[in-house]
């Protein structure tokens, strides 16, 4: 499967705990940080939960 490049573009202040947990599970901690994850249904579900906080590109 392809890889996804995920970048955190907005902060987590005043976000719901489920959204904070999803961002942490993806491995993101700071604004502007980028991680590469495998494109799986579980990863897509986490991204969908916080789609307004991250940008996603195919790597």
Secondary structure, DSSP 8 states (H G I E B T S, - for coil): --EEEEEE-S--TT--HHHHHHHHHHT--STT-EEEEE--HHHHHHHHHTTTTEEEEE-
